[in-house]
Amino acid sequence: MTKEQFKEFARKHPELAVKVMQGNTTWQKLYELYDIYGEEGSVWDNYITPISAVNNNQTSQNQNTPTTFKEFFNTFKNMDMDSIQKGVTNLQKTIGLLQDLGIASLGKVTGNTEKYQPRPIYKRFED
């Protein structure tokens, strides 16, 4: 079994990528299983869902798609508003700090160029 054959197998079964992204397995483990058992092994039952189950799952999800205001507000009710407020506060502080640094650096550049007066060449530091 080659890597190209495994890649083609993985393209046929995108649920393998979902399992890897969820952290349930790794591509290395899947490749080793593919190398040992091939495409037809019963080991794939744990990773690949039958097409009929996928279709049933999609239709049930489509039926639940329209959300009501109650469900919408329940979503917000389940959120931890204190942690959201802390995050917003931290973001505001960061933006304020960046603005202060930006204004201060702009002020230094423009302020220094306007106030700068070169020292005459013939004067020394002791004078």
Summary of the structure (lengths in Angstrom):
residues: 127
radius of gyration: 31.3
end to end distance: 86.3
largest distance: 93.8
contacts: 227
relative contact order: 0.05
helix: 71%
strand: 0%
